[in-house]
Amino acid sequence: MVRNIEKEYLKRHFDKPRLKDVQVIAIDEICIGRGHRYLTVVIDLQSGAVLHTGDGKGADALKDFWVRLKASHANVKAVAIDMSPAYFSAVIENLPQAEIVFDHFHVVKLFNDKLSNLRRELFNEATDKMDKDVLKGTRWLLLRNPENLNKEKNKQQRLQEALKLNKPLATAYYLKEELRQLWKQSSRKKAERFLEAWCRTAESSGIRMLQKFAKTMRGHRNGLLNWYDYPISTGPLEGTNNKIKTLQRQAYGYRDMEYFRLKLFALHNSNYKLIG
């Protein structure tokens, strides 16, 4: 009975979030529960409100949102997404006037994944036991920011040993560190020059992984540089994701998905308090 009363309240106040004034949005998927169940979530980056949730993590999960958005005549200026082809195509088709901004955290994560795969390949190719011993267990050392390495445990020394031993790994590692500077330039023009120089270095490295990544970066050039016009990301969705996990823990999960979605739409509202 209490749930039904609350559900009716949520329906009246949060069932269909207002879209007319929305200008800047972020789209990403979040994992809910076990079994790799996903929801595609759209949030308003100005208010923090959840605007839409759709089952799955493909373009189909956004169909209802596009219908409502077009009906609202909202003037969406920019959209933050990862480099997923599905989201990219969906935004291009439904919001051709909006600027796409590729989330820089996802870009760095994608490079880290490639770097991790390169280390694994080099480890498997190594024939000398000493080489394998040096490369073994260096994955997290490669992926962490240098300033976060613990000097007391000789982590920096171990990393340097691995980099000295393997030139391709060292090249990829230092390009990873340099890539972080793409979003720290003083202007879009300087960022454009930086990106071009980075891609040329990667292409001339002779390392297939870096060459393929440089091609990806060139293909997504505008979406990367648009960050200088709209410095947005899907980062706020991580905060929303944490709130969702809290909701699930408090209720020990939700069987009524409509009720769950309504709770998500109410998350941002300061007048709506979650009761533990």
C-alpha positions as CSV (number, residue, x, y, z in Angstrom):
1,M,0.0,0.0,0.0
2,V,2.8,2.4,0.9
3,R,4.6,1.6,-2.4
4,N,1.4,2.3,-4.4
5,I,0.8,5.6,-2.6
6,E,4.4,6.7,-3.4
7,K,4.1,5.4,-6.9
8,E,1.0,7.5,-7.6
9,Y,2.8,10.5,-6.1
10,L,5.8,10.0,-8.4
11,K,3.6,9.5,-11.5
12,R,1.9,12.9,-10.8
13,H,5.1,14.8,-10.3
14,F,7.9,13.0,-12.3
15,D,6.4,10.7,-14.9
16,K,7.3,12.8,-17.9
17,P,10.3,15.1,-17.4
18,R,10.0,18.4,-19.1
19,L,12.2,18.6,-22.2
20,K,11.3,22.0,-23.7
21,D,14.2,23.9,-22.0
22,V,16.9,21.2,-22.3
23,Q,20.0,22.4,-24.0
24,V,22.9,20.2,-23.0
25,I,22.5,16.4,-22.4
26,A,24.7,13.4,-21.7
27,I,23.9,9.8,-22.8
28,D,25.5,6.7,-21.4
29,E,24.6,3.2,-20.3
30,I,24.7,2.0,-16.7
31,C,24.7,-1.6,-15.4
32,I,21.8,-2.5,-13.0
33,G,21.7,-5.6,-11.0
34,R,23.2,-8.9,-11.9
35,G,23.4,-10.6,-15.2
36,H,24.8,-7.6,-17.1
37,R,21.5,-5.8,-17.3
38,Y,21.8,-2.3,-18.7
39,L,19.8,0.9,-18.9
40,T,20.5,3.7,-21.3
41,V,20.2,6.9,-19.3
42,V,19.9,10.5,-20.6
43,I,20.4,13.4,-18.2
44,D,20.2,17.1,-18.4
45,L,23.7,18.4,-17.7
46,Q,22.4,21.8,-16.5
47,S,19.9,20.5,-13.9
48,G,21.2,17.0,-13.3
49,A,17.7,15.6,-14.0
50,V,17.2,12.1,-15.5
51,L,15.3,12.7,-18.7
52,H,15.0,9.2,-20.0
53,T,15.8,5.6,-19.2
54,G,15.6,2.8,-21.8
55,D,16.2,-0.9,-21.6
56,G,19.6,-2.1,-23.0
57,K,22.5,-0.1,-24.3
58,G,21.9,0.3,-28.0
59,A,20.2,2.9,-30.2
60,D,16.8,1.2,-29.7
61,A,16.9,2.2,-26.1
62,L,16.6,5.9,-27.2
63,K,13.7,5.7,-29.6
64,D,11.0,6.9,-27.2
65,F,13.3,9.7,-26.0
66,W,13.7,11.1,-29.6
67,V,10.0,11.1,-30.1
68,R,9.4,13.1,-26.9
69,L,12.3,15.4,-27.6
70,K,11.1,16.3,-31.1
71,A,7.5,16.9,-29.8
72,S,9.0,19.3,-27.1
73,H,10.8,21.5,-29.8
74,A,13.8,21.7,-27.5
75,N,16.9,23.4,-28.8
76,V,19.6,20.9,-27.8
77,K,23.0,22.5,-28.4
78,A,25.4,19.8,-27.4
79,V,25.4,16.1,-26.5
80,A,28.1,14.2,-24.5
81,I,28.6,10.6,-25.4
82,D,31.3,8.0,-25.6
83,M,32.6,6.9,-29.0
84,S,29.9,4.2,-29.4
85,P,28.9,4.0,-33.1
86,A,25.3,3.3,-32.0
87,Y,25.0,6.5,-29.9
88,F,26.9,8.6,-32.5
89,S,24.6,7.5,-35.4
90,A,21.5,8.1,-33.2
91,V,22.5,11.6,-32.3
92,I,23.5,12.5,-35.9
93,E,20.1,11.3,-37.1
94,N,17.9,12.9,-34.4
95,L,19.9,16.0,-33.4
96,P,21.7,17.0,-36.6
97,Q,22.1,20.6,-35.3
98,A,23.7,19.6,-32.0
99,E,27.4,19.4,-31.4
100,I,28.7,16.0,-30.3
101,V,31.3,16.0,-27.6
102,F,33.1,12.7,-27.0
103,D,33.6,12.1,-23.3
104,H,37.3,12.4,-22.6
105,F,37.3,9.9,-19.7
106,H,36.0,7.2,-22.2
107,V,38.7,8.2,-24.7
108,V,41.5,7.7,-22.1
109,K,39.8,4.5,-20.9
110,L,39.7,3.2,-24.5
111,F,43.4,3.9,-24.9
112,N,44.2,2.2,-21.6
113,D,42.3,-0.9,-22.8
114,K,44.5,-0.9,-25.9
115,L,47.6,-0.4,-23.8
116,S,46.6,-3.3,-21.6
117,N,46.1,-5.6,-24.6
118,L,49.5,-4.5,-26.0
119,R,51.3,-5.4,-22.7
120,R,49.6,-8.8,-22.8
121,E,50.7,-9.4,-26.4
122,L,54.3,-8.4,-25.6
123,F,54.2,-10.7,-22.6
124,N,53.0,-13.7,-24.7
125,E,55.6,-13.0,-27.3
126,A,58.5,-12.7,-24.9
127,T,60.8,-15.7,-24.9
128,D,63.3,-14.8,-22.2
129,K,62.1,-15.6,-18.6
130,M,63.6,-12.3,-17.3
131,D,61.6,-10.3,-19.8
132,K,58.4,-12.1,-18.8
133,D,59.2,-11.6,-15.1
134,V,59.6,-7.8,-15.6
135,L,56.4,-7.5,-17.7
136,K,54.3,-9.6,-15.4
137,G,52.1,-7.7,-13.0
138,T,52.8,-4.3,-14.6
139,R,49.3,-3.7,-16.0
140,W,48.1,-1.5,-13.2
141,L,51.5,0.4,-13.1
142,L,51.0,1.2,-16.8
143,L,47.4,2.3,-16.4
144,R,47.7,4.5,-13.2
145,N,48.8,8.1,-13.4
146,P,52.5,8.5,-12.6
147,E,51.8,10.9,-9.7
148,N,49.7,8.2,-8.1
149,L,52.4,5.5,-8.0
150,N,53.6,4.6,-4.6
151,K,57.4,5.3,-4.4
152,E,57.8,3.5,-1.1
153,K,56.9,0.2,-2.8
154,N,59.3,0.7,-5.7
155,K,56.4,0.8,-8.1
156,Q,58.0,3.6,-10.2
157,Q,61.2,1.6,-10.4
158,R,59.3,-1.5,-11.6
159,L,57.5,0.5,-14.2
160,Q,60.8,2.1,-15.5
161,E,62.4,-1.4,-15.7
162,A,59.5,-2.6,-17.9
163,L,59.7,0.5,-20.1
164,K,63.5,0.2,-20.6
165,L,63.1,-3.4,-21.5
166,N,60.5,-2.9,-24.1
167,K,60.5,0.0,-26.6
168,P,57.0,-0.5,-28.0
169,L,55.6,-0.6,-24.5
170,A,57.5,2.6,-23.6
171,T,56.3,4.4,-26.7
172,A,52.7,3.5,-26.0
173,Y,53.0,4.4,-22.3
174,Y,54.4,7.9,-23.0
175,L,51.8,8.6,-25.7
176,K,49.1,7.6,-23.1
177,E,50.5,10.2,-20.7
178,E,50.7,12.8,-23.5
179,L,47.2,12.1,-24.6
180,R,45.9,13.5,-21.3
181,Q,47.2,16.9,-22.3
182,L,44.7,17.1,-25.2
183,W,42.1,18.5,-22.9
184,K,44.5,20.9,-21.2
185,Q,45.3,23.2,-24.1
186,S,44.6,26.9,-23.9
187,S,42.4,27.0,-27.0
188,R,40.7,24.8,-29.6
189,K,43.2,25.8,-32.2
190,K,46.2,24.7,-30.0
191,A,44.3,21.5,-29.2
192,E,43.9,20.8,-32.9
193,R,47.6,21.2,-33.5
194,F,48.3,19.0,-30.5
195,L,46.0,16.3,-31.7
196,E,47.6,16.4,-35.2
197,A,51.1,16.1,-33.7
198,W,50.0,13.3,-31.4
199,C,48.5,11.3,-34.3
200,R,51.6,11.8,-36.5
201,T,53.8,10.5,-33.7
202,A,51.5,7.5,-33.2
203,E,51.4,6.7,-36.9
204,S,55.2,6.9,-37.3
205,S,55.8,4.6,-34.3
206,G,55.4,1.4,-36.4
207,I,53.2,0.0,-33.6
208,R,49.9,-1.3,-35.1
209,M,47.9,-0.6,-32.0
210,L,49.0,3.1,-32.0
211,Q,48.4,3.5,-35.7
212,K,44.9,2.1,-35.4
213,F,44.2,4.4,-32.4
214,A,45.5,7.4,-34.3
215,K,43.1,6.6,-37.1
216,T,40.2,6.4,-34.6
217,M,41.2,9.8,-33.2
218,R,41.3,11.4,-36.6
219,G,37.9,10.0,-37.5
220,H,36.5,11.5,-34.3
221,R,38.4,14.7,-34.5
222,N,35.5,17.2,-34.3
223,G,33.8,15.4,-31.4
224,L,37.1,15.5,-29.5
225,L,37.8,19.2,-30.2
226,N,34.2,20.2,-29.5
227,W,35.0,19.9,-25.9
228,Y,36.6,23.4,-26.2
229,D,33.3,24.9,-27.2
230,Y,31.2,22.8,-24.8
231,P,33.4,21.4,-21.9
232,I,31.0,18.7,-21.0
233,S,31.3,15.0,-20.3
234,T,29.2,12.0,-19.2
235,G,30.9,12.2,-15.8
236,P,27.8,13.4,-14.0
237,L,26.2,10.1,-15.0
238,E,28.6,8.4,-12.7
239,G,27.1,10.4,-9.8
240,T,23.7,9.3,-11.0
241,N,24.9,5.7,-11.2
242,N,26.0,5.9,-7.5
243,K,22.6,7.2,-6.5
244,I,20.9,4.4,-8.4
245,K,23.1,1.8,-6.6
246,T,22.1,3.4,-3.3
247,L,18.4,3.1,-4.3
248,Q,18.8,-0.5,-5.1
249,R,20.6,-1.3,-1.8
250,Q,18.0,0.5,0.2
251,A,15.2,-1.5,-1.4
252,Y,17.2,-4.7,-1.9
253,G,16.4,-4.5,-5.6
254,Y,13.2,-3.6,-7.5
255,R,10.8,-6.0,-9.2
256,D,8.5,-3.2,-10.4
257,M,10.5,-1.5,-13.1
258,E,8.0,1.2,-13.6
259,Y,8.3,2.2,-10.0
260,F,12.1,2.0,-10.3
261,R,12.1,4.4,-13.3
262,L,9.9,6.8,-11.5
263,K,12.3,6.8,-8.6
264,L,15.2,7.6,-11.0
265,F,13.3,10.6,-12.4
266,A,12.9,12.0,-8.9
267,L,16.6,11.6,-7.9
268,H,17.7,15.1,-8.7
269,N,14.8,16.9,-7.0
270,S,16.0,18.4,-3.7
271,N,12.5,18.4,-2.3
272,Y,12.2,14.6,-2.7
273,K,14.0,12.8,0.1
274,L,15.0,9.1,0.0
275,I,14.0,7.4,3.1
276,G,16.4,4.7,4.4
